[in-house]
Amino acid sequence: MTPIVVSTQISYWSAFVGGILSFFSPCIFPILPGFLAFLVSSQKRGGAISKAVAFSIGLSMIFIILGLATGTFGIFLTTYKRYVEIIGGIIVIIFGISYTGLFTLPFFEKGIYIPFKRDVDSFWNALLFGIVTAFAWTPCIGPALGTILTIAATGNTLSGGILLAIFSAGLVIPLILSSILIEIVNKIVGFIVKYQRAINIIGGVVLILFGILMIWGKLTIFS
Protein backbone atom coordinates (compact mmCIF):
# COMPACT_ATOMS: atom_id res chain seq x y z
CA MET A 1 0.00 0.00 0.00
CA THR A 2 1.47 3.36 -1.01
CA PRO A 3 1.84 6.23 1.49
CA ILE A 4 -0.71 8.29 -0.49
CA VAL A 5 -3.36 5.58 -0.12
CA VAL A 6 -2.58 5.14 3.57
CA SER A 7 -2.74 8.91 4.16
CA THR A 8 -6.09 9.08 2.35
CA GLN A 9 -7.51 6.25 4.45
CA ILE A 10 -6.30 7.96 7.64
CA SER A 11 -7.99 11.18 6.54
CA TYR A 12 -11.25 9.33 5.95
CA TRP A 13 -11.12 7.70 9.38
CA SER A 14 -10.25 11.02 11.01
CA ALA A 15 -13.23 12.62 9.25
CA PHE A 16 -15.58 9.95 10.57
CA VAL A 17 -14.19 10.20 14.12
CA GLY A 18 -14.44 13.99 13.87
CA GLY A 19 -18.14 13.66 13.07
CA ILE A 20 -18.68 11.42 16.08
CA LEU A 21 -16.78 13.85 18.32
CA SER A 22 -19.05 16.60 17.06
CA PHE A 23 -22.13 14.58 17.99
CA PHE A 24 -20.81 14.31 21.55
CA SER A 25 -19.81 17.98 21.77
CA PRO A 26 -21.00 19.79 24.92
CA CYS A 27 -23.47 22.01 23.08
CA ILE A 28 -25.16 19.23 21.08
CA PHE A 29 -25.32 16.03 23.10
CA PRO A 30 -26.77 17.46 26.36
CA ILE A 31 -29.76 18.94 24.48
CA LEU A 32 -30.30 15.78 22.42
CA PRO A 33 -33.48 14.53 24.17
CA GLY A 34 -35.32 17.84 23.77
CA PHE A 35 -33.98 18.29 20.23
CA LEU A 36 -35.11 14.82 19.19
CA ALA A 37 -38.50 15.33 20.80
CA PHE A 38 -38.95 18.46 18.65
CA LEU A 39 -37.53 16.87 15.51
CA VAL A 40 -39.30 13.53 15.60
CA SER A 41 -42.58 14.56 17.22
CA SER A 42 -44.61 11.84 15.57
CA GLN A 43 -46.77 9.07 16.91
CA LYS A 44 -45.52 6.78 14.17
CA ARG A 45 -41.94 5.58 14.49
CA GLY A 46 -41.55 5.39 10.71
CA GLY A 47 -42.47 9.05 10.40
CA ALA A 48 -40.01 9.98 13.13
CA ILE A 49 -37.17 8.15 11.42
CA SER A 50 -38.10 9.66 8.06
CA LYS A 51 -37.84 13.17 9.48
CA ALA A 52 -34.56 12.37 11.19
CA VAL A 53 -33.16 11.13 7.86
CA ALA A 54 -34.42 14.26 6.06
CA PHE A 55 -32.86 16.46 8.73
CA SER A 56 -29.57 14.56 8.34
CA ILE A 57 -29.60 15.05 4.56
CA GLY A 58 -30.11 18.80 4.95
CA LEU A 59 -27.33 19.00 7.53
CA SER A 60 -24.94 16.97 5.37
CA MET A 61 -25.62 19.03 2.24
CA ILE A 62 -24.13 22.17 3.82
CA PHE A 63 -21.05 20.38 5.15
CA ILE A 64 -20.40 18.66 1.80
CA ILE A 65 -20.66 22.00 -0.01
CA LEU A 66 -18.10 23.38 2.45
CA GLY A 67 -15.84 20.41 1.68
CA LEU A 68 -16.15 20.88 -2.08
CA ALA A 69 -15.37 24.57 -1.77
CA THR A 70 -12.37 23.98 0.51
CA GLY A 71 -11.03 21.20 -1.72
CA THR A 72 -11.37 23.45 -4.76
CA PHE A 73 -9.41 26.16 -2.98
CA GLY A 74 -6.78 23.55 -2.10
CA ILE A 75 -6.12 22.88 -5.80
CA PHE A 76 -4.57 26.35 -6.07
CA LEU A 77 -2.28 25.57 -3.13
CA THR A 78 -0.87 22.31 -4.55
CA THR A 79 2.57 23.88 -5.05
CA TYR A 80 2.60 24.88 -1.38
CA LYS A 81 1.06 21.68 -0.03
CA ARG A 82 3.83 21.10 2.53
CA TYR A 83 3.39 24.61 3.91
CA VAL A 84 -0.36 24.13 4.01
CA GLU A 85 0.14 20.94 6.05
CA ILE A 86 2.42 22.75 8.52
CA ILE A 87 0.10 25.72 8.96
CA GLY A 88 -2.90 23.37 9.05
CA GLY A 89 -1.21 21.25 11.71
CA ILE A 90 -0.68 24.31 13.90
CA ILE A 91 -4.34 25.27 13.50
CA VAL A 92 -5.45 21.73 14.36
CA ILE A 93 -3.28 21.75 17.51
CA ILE A 94 -4.91 25.03 18.57
CA PHE A 95 -8.34 23.46 17.96
CA GLY A 96 -7.30 20.43 19.99
CA ILE A 97 -6.07 22.46 22.96
CA SER A 98 -9.30 24.44 22.86
CA TYR A 99 -11.27 21.18 22.86
CA THR A 100 -9.53 20.04 26.06
CA GLY A 101 -10.66 23.22 27.78
CA LEU A 102 -7.18 24.57 28.59
CA PHE A 103 -8.31 27.74 26.86
CA THR A 104 -11.38 28.65 24.88
CA LEU A 105 -12.02 30.11 21.47
CA PRO A 106 -15.08 32.32 22.10
CA PHE A 107 -16.53 31.72 18.63
CA PHE A 108 -16.67 27.97 19.33
CA GLU A 109 -18.26 28.25 22.76
CA LYS A 110 -21.83 27.72 21.60
CA GLY A 111 -23.98 27.47 18.54
CA ILE A 112 -25.72 30.42 16.96
CA TYR A 113 -29.41 30.55 17.77
CA ILE A 114 -31.51 30.64 14.61
CA PRO A 115 -35.26 30.55 15.31
CA PHE A 116 -37.26 27.94 13.42
CA LYS A 117 -40.89 28.49 14.35
CA ARG A 118 -42.57 26.13 11.93
CA ASP A 119 -43.45 22.63 13.04
CA VAL A 120 -41.27 19.91 11.56
CA ASP A 121 -44.30 18.12 10.19
CA SER A 122 -43.01 16.86 6.85
CA PHE A 123 -39.94 15.48 5.10
CA TRP A 124 -39.24 18.82 3.39
CA ASN A 125 -39.62 20.86 6.57
CA ALA A 126 -37.18 18.50 8.28
CA LEU A 127 -34.77 18.87 5.35
CA LEU A 128 -34.96 22.67 5.63
CA PHE A 129 -34.51 22.42 9.39
CA GLY A 130 -31.32 20.41 8.79
CA ILE A 131 -29.94 23.08 6.45
CA VAL A 132 -30.68 25.85 8.97
CA THR A 133 -29.22 23.83 11.84
CA ALA A 134 -25.98 23.21 9.91
CA PHE A 135 -25.27 26.94 10.07
CA ALA A 136 -26.33 27.13 13.72
CA TRP A 137 -24.15 24.19 14.78
CA THR A 138 -21.04 25.17 12.80
CA PRO A 139 -19.51 27.33 15.58
CA CYS A 140 -20.29 24.66 18.18
CA ILE A 141 -18.52 21.86 16.29
CA GLY A 142 -15.84 24.24 15.00
CA PRO A 143 -12.69 22.43 16.24
CA ALA A 144 -13.58 19.07 14.70
CA LEU A 145 -15.08 20.60 11.55
CA GLY A 146 -12.16 23.00 11.21
CA THR A 147 -9.71 20.10 11.43
CA ILE A 148 -11.39 18.19 8.62
CA LEU A 149 -11.66 21.33 6.47
CA THR A 150 -7.95 21.92 7.05
CA ILE A 151 -7.22 18.41 5.76
CA ALA A 152 -9.57 19.03 2.83
CA ALA A 153 -7.50 22.10 1.89
CA THR A 154 -4.54 19.81 1.16
CA GLY A 155 -6.51 17.87 -1.46
CA ASN A 156 -8.86 18.68 -4.32
CA THR A 157 -12.57 19.26 -4.95
CA LEU A 158 -13.55 15.59 -4.98
CA SER A 159 -11.52 14.60 -1.92
CA GLY A 160 -12.87 17.62 -0.02
CA GLY A 161 -16.44 16.62 -0.77
CA ILE A 162 -15.79 12.99 0.22
CA LEU A 163 -14.09 14.01 3.48
CA LEU A 164 -17.01 16.18 4.54
CA ALA A 165 -19.52 13.51 3.45
CA ILE A 166 -17.74 11.06 5.76
CA PHE A 167 -17.61 13.69 8.51
CA SER A 168 -21.36 14.18 8.10
CA ALA A 169 -21.90 10.41 8.34
CA GLY A 170 -20.05 10.34 11.66
CA LEU A 171 -22.37 13.07 12.93
CA VAL A 172 -25.73 11.96 11.54
CA ILE A 173 -25.54 8.16 11.96
CA PRO A 174 -25.64 8.51 15.77
CA LEU A 175 -28.40 11.08 15.34
CA ILE A 176 -30.56 8.72 13.27
CA LEU A 177 -29.88 5.84 15.67
CA SER A 178 -30.89 8.14 18.54
CA SER A 179 -34.22 8.85 16.84
CA ILE A 180 -34.80 5.09 16.60
CA LEU A 181 -33.75 4.46 20.21
CA ILE A 182 -35.02 7.70 21.70
CA GLU A 183 -36.26 6.04 24.91
CA ILE A 184 -32.79 4.58 25.58
CA VAL A 185 -31.11 7.88 24.71
CA ASN A 186 -33.24 9.69 27.28
CA LYS A 187 -31.89 7.32 29.93
CA ILE A 188 -28.18 7.49 29.08
CA VAL A 189 -27.75 11.18 28.23
CA GLY A 190 -27.27 12.13 31.87
CA PHE A 191 -24.67 9.41 32.34
CA ILE A 192 -22.63 10.48 29.31
CA VAL A 193 -22.91 14.19 30.14
CA LYS A 194 -21.39 13.34 33.51
CA TYR A 195 -18.23 12.29 31.66
CA GLN A 196 -18.41 15.09 29.04
CA ARG A 197 -15.19 16.62 30.32
CA ALA A 198 -13.26 13.37 29.88
CA ILE A 199 -14.71 12.88 26.38
CA ASN A 200 -13.62 16.40 25.42
CA ILE A 201 -10.10 15.86 26.74
CA ILE A 202 -9.71 12.60 24.83
CA GLY A 203 -11.02 14.24 21.66
CA GLY A 204 -8.69 17.21 22.15
CA VAL A 205 -5.65 14.97 22.64
CA VAL A 206 -6.53 13.11 19.41
CA LEU A 207 -6.70 16.42 17.52
CA ILE A 208 -3.39 17.59 19.00
CA LEU A 209 -1.68 14.33 18.00
CA PHE A 210 -3.12 14.61 14.51
CA GLY A 211 -1.89 18.20 14.23
CA ILE A 212 1.64 17.23 15.29
CA LEU A 213 1.75 14.46 12.69
CA MET A 214 0.52 16.89 10.03
CA ILE A 215 3.37 19.28 10.86
CA TRP A 216 5.93 16.47 10.67
CA GLY A 217 4.39 15.02 7.54
CA LYS A 218 4.14 11.69 9.36
CA LEU A 219 0.47 10.75 9.05
CA THR A 220 1.55 7.46 7.44
CA ILE A 221 2.97 6.43 10.83
CA PHE A 222 -0.47 4.93 11.55
CA SER A 223 0.15 2.37 8.83
C-alpha positions in Angstrom: 0.0 0.0 0.0 1.5 3.4 -1.0 1.8 6.2 1.5 -0.7 8.3 -0.5 -3.4 5.6 -0.1 -2.6 5.1 3.6 -2.7 8.9 4.2 -6.1 9.1 2.4 -7.5 6.3 4.5 -6.3 8.0 7.6 -8.0 11.2 6.5 -11.3 9.3 5.9 -11.1 7.7 9.4 -10.2 11.0 11.0 -13.2 12.6 9.2 -15.6 9.9 10.6 -14.2 10.2 14.1 -14.4 14.0 13.9 -18.1 13.7 13.1 -18.7 11.4 16.1 -16.8 13.8 18.3 -19.1 16.6 17.1 -22.1 14.6 18.0 -20.8 14.3 21.6 -19.8 18.0 21.8 -21.0 19.8 24.9 -23.5 22.0 23.1 -25.2 19.2 21.1 -25.3 16.0 23.1 -26.8 17.5 26.4 -29.8 18.9 24.5 -30.3 15.8 22.4 -33.5 14.5 24.2 -35.3 17.8 23.8 -34.0 18.3 20.2 -35.1 14.8 19.2 -38.5 15.3 20.8 -39.0 18.5 18.7 -37.5 16.9 15.5 -39.3 13.5 15.6 -42.6 14.6 17.2 -44.6 11.8 15.6 -46.8 9.1 16.9 -45.5 6.8 14.2 -41.9 5.6 14.5 -41.5 5.4 10.7 -42.5 9.0 10.4 -40.0 10.0 13.1 -37.2 8.1 11.4 -38.1 9.7 8.1 -37.8 13.2 9.5 -34.6 12.4 11.2 -33.2 11.1 7.9 -34.4 14.3 6.1 -32.9 16.5 8.7 -29.6 14.6 8.3 -29.6 15.0 4.6 -30.1 18.8 4.9 -27.3 19.0 7.5 -24.9 17.0 5.4 -25.6 19.0 2.2 -24.1 22.2 3.8 -21.0 20.4 5.1 -20.4 18.7 1.8 -20.7 22.0 0.0 -18.1 23.4 2.4 -15.8 20.4 1.7 -16.2 20.9 -2.1 -15.4 24.6 -1.8 -12.4 24.0 0.5 -11.0 21.2 -1.7 -11.4 23.5 -4.8 -9.4 26.2 -3.0 -6.8 23.6 -2.1 -6.1 22.9 -5.8 -4.6 26.3 -6.1 -2.3 25.6 -3.1 -0.9 22.3 -4.5 2.6 23.9 -5.1 2.6 24.9 -1.4 1.1 21.7 0.0 3.8 21.1 2.5 3.4 24.6 3.9 -0.4 24.1 4.0 0.1 20.9 6.0 2.4 22.7 8.5 0.1 25.7 9.0 -2.9 23.4 9.0 -1.2 21.2 11.7 -0.7 24.3 13.9 -4.3 25.3 13.5 -5.4 21.7 14.4 -3.3 21.8 17.5 -4.9 25.0 18.6 -8.3 23.5 18.0 -7.3 20.4 20.0 -6.1 22.5 23.0 -9.3 24.4 22.9 -11.3 21.2 22.9 -9.5 20.0 26.1 -10.7 23.2 27.8 -7.2 24.6 28.6 -8.3 27.7 26.9 -11.4 28.6 24.9 -12.0 30.1 21.5 -15.1 32.3 22.1 -16.5 31.7 18.6 -16.7 28.0 19.3 -18.3 28.2 22.8 -21.8 27.7 21.6 -24.0 27.5 18.5 -25.7 30.4 17.0 -29.4 30.6 17.8 -31.5 30.6 14.6 -35.3 30.5 15.3 -37.3 27.9 13.4 -40.9 28.5 14.4 -42.6 26.1 11.9 -43.5 22.6 13.0 -41.3 19.9 11.6 -44.3 18.1 10.2 -43.0 16.9 6.9 -39.9 15.5 5.1 -39.2 18.8 3.4 -39.6 20.9 6.6 -37.2 18.5 8.3 -34.8 18.9 5.4 -35.0 22.7 5.6 -34.5 22.4 9.4 -31.3 20.4 8.8 -29.9 23.1 6.4 -30.7 25.9 9.0 -29.2 23.8 11.8 -26.0 23.2 9.9 -25.3 26.9 10.1 -26.3 27.1 13.7 -24.1 24.2 14.8 -21.0 25.2 12.8 -19.5 27.3 15.6 -20.3 24.7 18.2 -18.5 21.9 16.3 -15.8 24.2 15.0 -12.7 22.4 16.2 -13.6 19.1 14.7 -15.1 20.6 11.6 -12.2 23.0 11.2 -9.7 20.1 11.4 -11.4 18.2 8.6 -11.7 21.3 6.5 -7.9 21.9 7.1 -7.2 18.4 5.8 -9.6 19.0 2.8 -7.5 22.1 1.9 -4.5 19.8 1.2 -6.5 17.9 -1.5 -8.9 18.7 -4.3 -12.6 19.3 -4.9 -13.5 15.6 -5.0 -11.5 14.6 -1.9 -12.9 17.6 0.0 -16.4 16.6 -0.8 -15.8 13.0 0.2 -14.1 14.0 3.5 -17.0 16.2 4.5 -19.5 13.5 3.4 -17.7 11.1 5.8 -17.6 13.7 8.5 -21.4 14.2 8.1 -21.9 10.4 8.3 -20.1 10.3 11.7 -22.4 13.1 12.9 -25.7 12.0 11.5 -25.5 8.2 12.0 -25.6 8.5 15.8 -28.4 11.1 15.3 -30.6 8.7 13.3 -29.9 5.8 15.7 -30.9 8.1 18.5 -34.2 8.9 16.8 -34.8 5.1 16.6 -33.7 4.5 20.2 -35.0 7.7 21.7 -36.3 6.0 24.9 -32.8 4.6 25.6 -31.1 7.9 24.7 -33.2 9.7 27.3 -31.9 7.3 29.9 -28.2 7.5 29.1 -27.7 11.2 28.2 -27.3 12.1 31.9 -24.7 9.4 32.3 -22.6 10.5 29.3 -22.9 14.2 30.1 -21.4 13.3 33.5 -18.2 12.3 31.7 -18.4 15.1 29.0 -15.2 16.6 30.3 -13.3 13.4 29.9 -14.7 12.9 26.4 -13.6 16.4 25.4 -10.1 15.9 26.7 -9.7 12.6 24.8 -11.0 14.2 21.7 -8.7 17.2 22.2 -5.7 15.0 22.6 -6.5 13.1 19.4 -6.7 16.4 17.5 -3.4 17.6 19.0 -1.7 14.3 18.0 -3.1 14.6 14.5 -1.9 18.2 14.2 1.6 17.2 15.3 1.7 14.5 12.7 0.5 16.9 10.0 3.4 19.3 10.9 5.9 16.5 10.7 4.4 15.0 7.5 4.1 11.7 9.4 0.5 10.8 9.0 1.6 7.5 7.4 3.0 6.4 10.8 -0.5 4.9 11.6 0.1 2.4 8.8 
